[in-house]
């Protein structure tokens, strides 16, 4: 019997990596040189696109904002042109989570940037922010509250060292809040208090839990936090960071100015003026609701978190692997069976990966995760367990995973048995649809091969792919000695046929 084919390396080593943050207020690019386990930032770019302000009444990004965003990404793409595939990680946040036409925009955006763009959940955004902040401040072992006010959402994390303990993402951002309460530039006491109360309403469901968990230091990240801290410093109300006493005095001065354009007297940058008041109202509500007295400012944020997350993947410390392992334990997956399926999948991938254009390291990793989790639905019920598993994977908070990755993983689990529901792939882009359906066929084949769940090794077999046809050949007479496996494979061939795939079963 021949040994299983070796799985390809999942992540290549890069000497330079980059992070692109498509935020709801600004787009950021950060490039860093990798030196062992350390990062040295060599370039930064920022453009105030305000994507969150470009949603029309139907929830679509307007043509104007799309044009501005794509022009920015083409400029970023020129800076990233020399970096290889896999060295750049780009993510979209709240505005792209909300936009109904985000898929169409992302297709254009990826072409402009020259690299894939992921959309991350609010909780995943919070995890990455915490990672960025934790690597940007001295680690003194204290429990810390990290808050990032973005253009469309506010992320709040309590953690210690590099480990988050509680993650939240609230639909509360400086762009949306400024549009709602200060769109005409007028600043009044009534409007400011209304904005603060609206922010407190969003915070209310988590205040008691956060206060109960507690923290020993509070840290702010993002442009809104920096802008408020700078205004306090310029006004002589705080020497560093943000204080509750300073906020009260700043609030009085802002009300006295009465107009957004007059905030330049506090040295608020021109590009920050349209969103400053929404950010200030949210900061004030956070201090009031959580009882914060002083908050430090960190220059770490989502983009730094992306870089360190990428560094972890380079050094085979991928948080996604840990997430999958934890999920498998939580849902009592049969680990031995999952490992057998994963090994055979990698063996099959080694035989047909080139013919089916599944040579990207991500294909191997996605199939491994699918093998590990394809039975998690059994913990809910045996009937329709593939659907239960898909639902869990689609809707759970999976640390490290983008929304696209979660969706693809859920699809593989959804179609790994019974009828091959090809309609589930209809919304995917053409290239993604082809690769994912082929991965699904491989997973289905391997699950059928291991249906007996026996610990015995499979015999030497060969697998060939040509177009949508798979041919599997076993040693002479093996199928005669294992008629049930032969019947399982014949049934699988019947399931695949309506989806346009042909499975041929034979002997050498």
C-alpha distance (Angstrom), angle and dihedral (degrees) to the residues before:
residue distance angle dihedral
X1 . . .
X2 3.82 . .
X3 3.78 119.1 .
X4 3.80 119.4 -107.6
X5 3.76 115.5 -85.2
X6 3.78 112.5 -97.0
X7 3.79 114.4 -105.4
X8 3.80 114.2 -120.8
X9 3.79 120.5 -107.7
X10 3.77 107.1 -85.0
X11 3.81 98.8 -147.7
X12 3.77 128.5 22.9
X13 3.79 122.2 -140.0
X14 3.81 113.9 -105.9
X15 3.78 129.1 -169.1
X16 3.83 90.9 -154.6
X17 3.80 128.8 33.7
X18 3.79 133.8 177.0
X19 3.80 139.5 -156.8
X20 3.79 126.6 -152.8
X21 3.81 119.0 -164.9
X22 3.82 114.5 -164.5
X23 3.79 94.9 -165.3
X24 3.78 126.6 179.9
X25 3.82 90.4 -112.3
X26 3.80 106.4 25.3
X27 3.79 139.8 12.5
X28 3.80 114.6 -133.0
X29 3.79 132.9 -167.7
X30 3.79 122.5 -168.2
X31 3.80 125.0 -179.7
X32 3.81 121.4 -166.8
X33 3.79 136.9 -178.1
X34 3.82 115.2 -128.8
X35 3.79 116.3 -132.7
X36 3.78 109.2 174.8
X37 3.79 104.9 -64.6
X38 3.80 94.1 -17.4
X39 3.79 133.0 87.7
X40 3.79 128.5 -145.4
X41 3.79 114.1 -164.3
X42 3.81 110.3 -135.2
X43 3.80 102.9 170.7
X44 3.82 141.4 17.2
X45 3.78 131.7 -173.9
X46 3.81 129.0 -178.9
X47 3.79 132.5 -178.7
X48 3.86 124.9 -179.7
X49 3.80 98.1 -132.0
X50 3.85 95.7 155.1
X51 3.78 94.0 -151.9
X52 3.80 90.2 174.2
X53 3.81 90.4 63.3
X54 3.79 90.9 55.1
X55 3.80 99.0 72.3
X56 3.80 113.4 113.7
X57 3.80 127.3 -148.8
X58 3.81 91.3 -83.1
X59 3.79 93.4 54.2
X60 3.82 95.3 -104.9
X61 3.79 128.3 129.6
X62 3.80 106.9 -110.1
X63 3.83 121.1 -118.2
X64 3.82 89.8 -114.5
X65 3.80 95.2 54.4
X66 3.81 91.0 43.3
X67 3.80 90.2 53.3
X68 3.82 91.9 49.6
X69 3.80 91.7 47.2
X70 3.80 94.0 48.1
X71 3.79 91.9 48.5
X72 3.81 89.0 53.5
X73 3.80 92.1 48.1
X74 3.80 90.9 50.8
X75 3.81 88.1 55.6
X76 3.80 90.5 48.3
X77 3.80 88.9 46.3
X78 3.80 91.0 56.7
X79 3.82 89.4 56.5
X80 3.81 91.0 47.8
X81 3.79 97.3 43.6
X82 3.81 94.6 106.1
X83 3.81 95.2 49.5
X84 3.82 115.4 97.5
X85 3.79 126.6 -123.2
X86 3.78 109.8 -76.8
X87 3.80 95.4 28.1
X88 3.81 92.6 89.2
X89 3.79 125.6 64.0
X90 3.80 116.6 -170.2
X91 3.80 125.1 -178.3
X92 3.78 137.4 -177.1
X93 3.80 122.5 -148.9
X94 3.79 138.9 -168.8
X95 3.82 101.0 -23.4
X96 3.80 91.0 52.4
X97 3.80 91.0 43.9
X98 3.81 88.5 57.2
X99 3.81 103.7 36.9
X100 3.80 113.6 102.0
X101 3.79 90.7 -152.7
X102 3.81 95.5 46.5
X103 3.82 93.6 116.9
X104 3.79 92.2 57.6
X105 3.80 91.5 44.8
X106 3.81 92.2 47.9
X107 3.81 91.7 54.6
X108 3.82 89.6 56.1
X109 3.80 92.3 40.1
X110 3.80 93.5 54.1
X111 3.79 90.6 52.0
X112 3.80 90.4 49.7
X113 3.80 94.2 48.1
X114 3.79 95.8 38.2
X115 3.81 92.3 -135.7
X116 3.83 136.5 79.3
X117 3.81 118.2 -86.7
X118 3.80 121.8 -149.6
X119 3.79 127.0 -160.4
X120 3.79 110.6 -141.0
X121 3.79 128.8 -157.2
X122 3.78 120.3 -112.8
X123 3.80 92.1 -105.8
X124 3.81 91.7 49.9
X125 3.79 88.9 48.8
X126 3.80 88.0 53.4
X127 3.81 91.8 50.8
X128 3.80 92.0 51.2
X129 3.81 92.0 47.0
X130 3.79 90.8 52.2
X131 3.80 90.7 49.0
X132 3.80 90.3 52.0
X133 3.79 94.3 47.5
X134 3.81 94.0 44.0
X135 3.80 90.3 55.4
X136 3.80 91.9 47.6
X137 3.82 99.8 56.0
X138 3.81 133.5 54.7
X139 3.79 110.1 -89.7
X140 3.79 105.8 -129.6
X141 3.81 95.1 164.2
X142 3.79 95.9 -109.1
X143 3.80 121.5 136.6
X144 3.79 107.1 -106.7
X145 3.77 138.0 -159.8
X146 3.81 111.9 -145.5
X147 3.81 120.0 -166.5
X148 3.80 126.5 -174.3
X149 3.81 119.7 -176.1
X150 3.77 108.0 -159.0
X151 3.76 131.2 -179.4
X152 3.81 94.8 -90.3
X153 3.80 106.9 10.1
X154 3.77 141.8 29.1
X155 3.80 119.4 -136.9
X156 3.80 120.8 -155.1
X157 3.79 123.1 -172.2
X158 3.78 134.5 175.1
X159 3.78 113.7 -161.2
X160 3.77 147.9 142.1
X161 3.80 125.6 -132.2
X162 3.83 105.5 -25.6
X163 3.80 94.8 -31.1
X164 3.82 121.3 97.7
X165 3.79 114.2 -143.9
X166 3.81 99.6 -175.1
X167 3.80 128.2 17.8
X168 3.79 128.8 -169.2
X169 3.79 135.3 169.5
X170 3.80 118.5 -165.3
X171 3.79 127.9 -163.9
X172 3.78 90.9 -118.6
X173 3.81 123.3 112.0
X174 3.78 140.6 160.0
X175 3.82 94.2 -116.8
X176 3.79 97.2 49.4
X177 3.82 93.0 39.7
X178 3.82 92.8 49.5
X179 3.81 91.4 48.6
X180 3.78 90.9 49.4
X181 3.80 99.2 49.3
X182 3.82 109.9 15.9
X183 3.80 105.7 29.5
X184 3.83 93.9 128.3
X185 3.81 93.7 47.8
X186 3.83 96.2 -112.4
X187 3.81 117.4 134.4
X188 3.80 116.5 -161.6
X189 3.80 132.9 163.2
X190 3.80 90.9 -115.7
X191 3.80 93.5 51.0
X192 3.79 93.9 45.5
X193 3.80 92.7 49.9
X194 3.80 91.0 46.3
X195 3.82 89.1 52.7
X196 3.81 91.1 48.8
X197 3.81 92.5 49.2
X198 3.80 91.5 48.5
X199 3.80 88.8 53.7
X200 3.82 90.6 47.8
X201 3.81 89.9 53.4
X202 3.81 89.6 56.3
X203 3.80 90.5 47.4
X204 3.80 96.1 45.4
X205 3.85 98.8 88.0
X206 3.82 93.2 57.8
X207 3.81 103.4 33.9
X208 3.81 97.5 90.7
X209 3.81 94.0 46.2
X210 3.79 92.8 48.3
X211 3.78 93.0 47.3
X212 3.81 90.4 48.4
X213 3.81 92.1 51.6
X214 3.80 90.3 45.6
X215 3.79 133.5 -171.7
X216 3.80 138.7 -137.1
X217 3.79 99.8 -143.9
X218 3.80 133.2 23.7
X219 3.80 121.0 -145.1
X220 3.79 129.0 -171.5
X221 3.78 126.5 -154.6
X222 3.81 133.7 -179.4
X223 3.77 136.7 55.4
X224 3.80 94.8 -74.0
X225 3.79 92.7 56.6
X226 3.81 91.7 45.7
X227 3.82 92.0 47.5
X228 3.81 92.6 51.9
X229 3.82 91.8 46.1
X230 3.82 90.4 49.4
X231 3.81 91.6 49.5
X232 3.82 89.9 51.5
X233 3.80 90.9 50.0
X234 3.82 93.8 47.8
X235 3.82 90.4 48.8
X236 3.80 90.6 49.4
X237 3.80 91.3 -118.8
X238 3.81 98.5 120.8
X239 3.78 133.2 12.3
X240 3.80 95.6 -147.4
X241 3.78 136.3 -2.8
X242 3.80 123.1 -3.1
X243 3.80 127.3 -57.3
X244 3.79 130.3 -169.5
X245 3.81 91.2 -125.6
X246 3.79 91.4 49.6
X247 3.81 91.6 49.4
X248 3.79 91.4 55.0
X249 3.80 91.2 53.4
X250 3.82 93.2 43.5
X251 3.77 89.5 52.4
X252 3.83 90.0 56.8
X253 3.80 92.3 49.6
X254 3.79 93.0 48.4
X255 3.81 91.1 51.0
X256 3.79 90.1 49.5
X257 3.82 90.5 54.0
X258 3.81 89.5 52.8
X259 3.81 97.8 -170.5
X260 3.80 132.4 73.8
X261 3.82 92.9 -134.1
X262 3.82 90.1 57.9
X263 3.81 90.4 62.1
X264 3.81 86.1 88.4
X265 3.82 84.2 82.8
X266 3.81 85.2 71.2
X267 3.83 88.4 49.4
X268 3.81 92.9 -109.5
X269 3.82 105.7 166.6
X270 3.79 117.4 -109.2
X271 3.81 92.9 -118.7
X272 3.83 90.0 50.5
X273 3.82 95.9 50.2
X274 3.85 97.0 86.5
X275 3.82 92.4 55.4
X276 3.80 104.0 29.8
X277 3.79 98.3 94.6
X278 3.80 94.5 50.2
X279 3.79 88.9 50.7
X280 3.81 92.3 48.0
X281 3.81 91.9 51.1
X282 3.81 91.0 51.0
X283 3.81 92.8 47.5
X284 3.81 90.4 50.3
X285 3.82 91.4 49.3
X286 3.81 91.1 49.5
X287 3.80 91.7 52.8
X288 3.80 91.5 46.5
X289 3.78 97.9 43.8
X290 3.80 98.3 41.8
X291 3.80 96.8 34.6
X292 3.81 93.7 -121.8
X293 3.80 114.5 172.6
X294 3.81 100.3 178.6
X295 3.78 134.1 14.4
X296 3.80 127.8 -169.1
X297 3.80 121.9 -144.1
X298 3.80 122.8 -125.8
X299 3.79 126.3 -168.3
X300 3.80 89.4 -149.2
X301 3.78 117.4 101.4
X302 3.80 143.9 141.4
X303 3.81 95.6 -46.5
X304 3.82 92.6 53.5
X305 3.79 88.3 47.4
X306 3.79 89.8 53.5
X307 3.80 90.8 52.5
X308 3.80 93.5 50.1
X309 3.79 91.6 44.4
X310 3.81 88.3 52.4
X311 3.81 89.4 48.2
X312 3.80 88.9 54.1
X313 3.80 90.5 52.7
X314 3.80 90.4 50.4
X315 3.81 89.7 53.8
X316 3.82 92.9 45.3
X317 3.79 93.4 -106.8
X318 3.79 94.9 120.3
X319 3.79 111.7 167.5
X320 3.82 88.5 -149.8
X321 3.81 90.6 66.9
X322 3.80 90.1 53.5
X323 3.81 90.8 46.9
X324 3.81 91.5 53.0
X325 3.81 92.1 47.4
X326 3.81 91.5 49.9
X327 3.79 91.9 47.7
X328 3.81 91.2 50.2
X329 3.81 90.5 52.6
X330 3.80 92.7 45.8
X331 3.80 92.0 54.5
X332 3.82 94.9 40.4
X333 3.79 96.3 -117.7
X334 3.81 116.6 -172.4
X335 3.79 95.3 -109.9
X336 3.79 97.2 -167.8
X337 3.80 92.1 53.4
X338 3.81 92.0 45.4
X339 3.81 90.6 52.4
X340 3.81 91.3 51.1
X341 3.80 90.5 51.8
X342 3.82 91.2 47.0
X343 3.82 93.0 50.5
X344 3.79 93.0 50.0
X345 3.80 91.2 46.4
X346 3.79 91.3 55.1
X347 3.79 89.5 47.5
X348 3.81 90.7 52.6
X349 3.78 91.4 45.2
X350 3.78 89.0 55.9
X351 3.82 89.5 56.2
X352 3.81 101.5 44.3
X353 3.80 105.3 17.4
X354 3.79 94.7 100.2
X355 3.82 94.8 45.1
X356 3.80 91.3 48.8
X357 3.82 95.8 40.9
X358 3.81 92.7 -116.7
X359 3.80 97.6 133.2
X360 3.80 98.6 115.3
X361 3.83 110.1 110.6
X362 3.79 88.7 -125.6
X363 3.82 90.3 64.8
X364 3.80 90.6 59.4
X365 3.77 92.7 46.2
X366 3.81 94.7 47.0
X367 3.80 91.0 50.9
X368 3.79 90.8 49.1
X369 3.79 91.3 52.3
X370 3.79 91.0 46.8
X371 3.81 90.3 51.7
X372 3.80 90.9 50.6
X373 3.80 93.9 48.9
X374 3.79 106.5 29.7
X375 3.82 91.6 105.4
X376 3.82 101.2 43.1
X377 3.81 89.7 108.4
X378 3.81 89.8 67.2
X379 3.80 87.9 77.8
X380 3.82 87.2 65.5
X381 3.80 100.0 41.4
X382 3.80 138.3 -40.9
X383 3.80 93.5 -126.3
X384 3.82 109.2 85.3
X385 3.80 90.2 -7.6
X386 3.81 91.7 157.1
X387 3.81 88.3 62.3
X388 3.80 92.4 47.3
X389 3.79 90.2 50.8
X390 3.80 92.5 48.9
X391 3.80 91.2 51.0
X392 3.80 91.5 52.0
X393 3.79 92.6 49.6
X394 3.80 93.6 45.4
X395 3.79 95.4 51.8
X396 3.81 107.7 27.9
X397 3.80 122.5 99.7
X398 3.81 101.0 -109.2
X399 3.80 111.7 -171.9
X400 3.78 112.6 -131.9
X401 3.80 96.1 14.8
X402 3.77 125.6 113.2
X403 3.79 118.8 -140.1
X404 3.81 89.4 -107.0
X405 3.82 91.8 53.4
X406 3.80 91.7 48.0
X407 3.78 90.9 50.3
X408 3.80 92.7 49.4
X409 3.80 92.2 47.7
X410 3.80 90.8 48.4
X411 3.81 90.3 50.2
X412 3.80 92.6 52.9
X413 3.79 90.9 51.4
X414 3.81 92.0 43.9
X415 3.82 94.2 56.4
X416 3.80 101.4 33.3
X417 3.82 93.4 105.1
X418 3.80 142.7 22.2
X419 3.81 118.1 11.9
X420 3.80 113.5 11.3
X421 3.81 97.9 -122.8
X422 3.80 97.9 -154.8
X423 3.80 91.4 173.0
X424 3.81 87.9 72.4
X425 3.83 88.0 72.1
X426 3.81 95.9 50.5
X427 3.80 97.1 102.5
X428 3.81 95.1 52.1
X429 3.79 123.0 102.0
X430 3.81 113.4 -98.6
X431 3.82 97.5 -105.3
X432 3.80 92.9 44.4
X433 3.81 91.7 46.3
X434 3.79 92.6 54.1
X435 3.80 95.9 47.8
X436 3.80 94.0 43.3
X437 3.81 94.8 48.7
X438 3.79 89.4 50.6
X439 3.80 90.5 49.7
X440 3.80 88.5 49.4
X441 3.81 91.0 52.8
X442 3.80 90.2 51.8
X443 3.80 92.1 49.0
X444 3.81 91.3 49.1
X445 3.81 91.6 49.6
X446 3.80 93.6 50.0
X447 3.81 93.2 45.3
X448 3.82 87.9 52.9
X449 3.81 90.6 49.9
X450 3.81 90.1 53.6
X451 3.79 97.3 40.6
X452 3.82 92.0 115.7
X453 3.84 87.4 61.5
X454 3.82 87.8 -144.7
X455 3.79 118.3 155.2
X456 3.81 89.8 -132.8
X457 3.78 116.1 114.7
X458 3.74 119.2 -112.1
X459 3.81 116.5 -112.6
X460 3.77 123.8 -105.3
X461 3.78 107.0 -74.8
X462 3.77 135.6 167.7
X463 3.76 126.6 -135.1
X464 3.79 125.2 -163.2
X465 3.80 131.0 -178.3
X466 3.78 128.9 -157.2
X467 3.77 117.0 168.0
X468 3.80 107.0 -49.2
X469 3.80 93.2 -20.3
X470 3.79 124.2 101.8
X471 3.78 120.5 -169.3
X472 3.80 120.2 -165.2
X473 3.82 120.2 -172.8
X474 3.81 125.8 -169.1
X475 3.80 130.9 -165.5
X476 3.83 115.0 -80.8
X477 3.82 114.6 -73.2
X478 3.82 93.2 1.6
X479 3.79 92.7 115.9
X480 3.83 89.6 49.7
X481 3.80 88.9 57.0
X482 3.82 91.8 45.7
X483 3.81 105.3 41.4
X484 3.80 94.2 158.4
X485 3.80 91.9 59.2
X486 3.78 88.5 47.6
X487 3.79 89.7 52.5
X488 3.82 91.2 48.4
X489 3.79 91.0 52.4
X490 3.81 92.2 46.8
X491 3.79 89.4 52.3
X492 3.81 89.9 48.7
X493 3.80 89.5 53.1
X494 3.81 88.1 56.0
X495 3.83 91.4 50.4
X496 3.81 92.0 50.2
X497 3.80 97.6 47.3
X498 3.84 97.7 75.6
X499 3.81 88.4 51.7
X500 3.79 90.9 57.4
X501 3.81 97.9 -103.3
X502 3.81 126.2 122.6
X503 3.80 121.7 -152.2
X504 3.80 115.2 -165.1
X505 3.79 119.1 -166.8
X506 3.78 122.3 -162.7
X507 3.78 148.6 132.7
X508 3.79 132.0 -100.1
